Amino acid sequence: MLDKKKIKEKLEQERDVLLEELRDMGNLNPSTGEWEATPEEQDVPETDQNDMADRFENFEARSSMMKALVPRLADVLRALKDLNRESFGRCMVCKKDIERARLEANPAARTCKEHMEA
Ligand SMILES: [Zn+2]
C-alpha cells in the first residue's frame, strides 16, 4: 500500500516551495488566474542603458522561470486533489501501478517508468 499521508506531506511541501518561489518572482493575477512576473522595482533610478538591459534580462529570466514552475505547481495541485481517488498512483497510459520508488520520488507522476513523459 502507498503511504498516502507521506505522499500528501511531500506534495504539500513541494507546493509550498513552488508557491514561495513564484511569489518571489511575480504575482498571481486574480482576474486571469495566471502567474505573472513582476517588473523590477520601479524606485531604482535608471542610471544607464546597461542597467536597463540587465533589468529586462532579469524580468525575462523570471518570466521563463515562472513558466517552468507553473505547470509543476499545477501537477502538484492535481496530485493533491487526486490523492484520494482510486486511480491515484496508476499509470494513465497502461493503468498499472506506478513503480513505488518513482512515485515516492515524484508523487505527481502520472505514468509508470515505461510511459514516462518526455
Ligand atoms: Zn504505463
Residues whose N, C-alpha, C, O or C-beta is under 5 A from the ligand:
A	BS01	ZN	C91 V93 C94 C112 E114 H115
